[in-house]
Amino acid sequence: MLKAVAVIFFTLFSTSSFANQSLVIDGKHLEFEIKGEGDTWVLFDAGALTGMAGWDSLWHDLPDEITAIRFSRLGEGNSEMCESNRSSKDLVDEVQQVLKRLDVDMPFVYIGHSLGGATARNYAATYPENVLGMLLVDPENPKDVEMVIDIDPVNGPAEIERIKQKDYTLINGHCFLDAVWSKKEAKDFDDIGDIPVTLIASTQQVEEPKYIFHTDEARKRWGELQHAWVSTFPQGRYIATTKGSHYVQKDEPELVLKELALLLERIEKHSSEPTIAGLWSHAEKPAVIKFDMTNKSATIYKHDTADSTGLNLIKHIQKDPMQRNRWTGSMFDGYNNQYVDVAIQITGTDVLTVTTSQEEEVLRLIR
């Protein structure tokens, strides 16, 4: 991402840390630190080059109810060097190995900054059952290059190429550049599912921008990109800050700590309340239905008949205040070409049924 501009020149963080613990992954030592003895495990994944010291500014003020883990990916901090560039999948595999070796209780809360935020997205898409919620601090967004070119079609492409070449020249040996520059589409709600997600974006303006990415227009659009991504989640929360730089956790640690506390509250509430939001498979047919509680509707997400995909199946969905596992709505009746009142109910967490006012079951779905 174009935040590599900042990465190349930054000296904000020391590459040394206070931890003296390490574990061996693929024959190489990787440093880590565990703090606290709370019931909820929280993983802190730092941005490129900072190593786990990227979390120093808030590490000693974490809430008591968590057990926190931070680590330095191979090639950073006091971890051993890696030998070749690694893909986004490699970074996800590294995180999974760390969690397994440390015997972390699943599911856990994932906090990621910059590149660590991108890894959080990819990890949650790969292991959705392992992640309770995410707090992403100005995460990498693969649309940044597209954004710069759109702002300045004449100078943008050349500037991006210069930055990329400079990255590979000056940061060679840190092994994350292929993951940063792959620009694969960011995993979102469709890949991860319905979990509480908070995203803090820095839209701080730069007085004398040297790069298109730091212009006022780019800072505005950067916030819009981040907002659009987190808005795909029914439980998405967006915070923009003009006070903090890309390193929000250093400039505004109190903001990150506040949002962590709020996220933990939201996760507790989410865990105790049933929800129908997300993707459900038809029990008998090759079809998938997407329930979007932000728009209070259910649409056909996938169907063997292409013309059916995207159709609004149920609208005006409302929670039944009298029954914990029941919702109401209006479902399209294709035979009579009209919407009819229906009741929606979930059994356990995995089976959803839709019945008419005559208590006739018209739809059965499996999560």
Helices and strands as residue ranges (DSSP letters): H 4-9, E 21-25, E 28-35, E 40-45, G 51-55, H 56-59, E 66-71, H 88-101, E 108-113, H 115-126, G 128-130, E 131-137, H 144-151, H 156-170, H 177-181, H 189-192, E 197-202, G 212-214, H 216-230, E 236-241, H 248-251, H 253-272, E 278-282, E 288-292, E 297-302, G 306-308, E 312-319, E 326-333, E 338-347, E 351-356, E 361-366
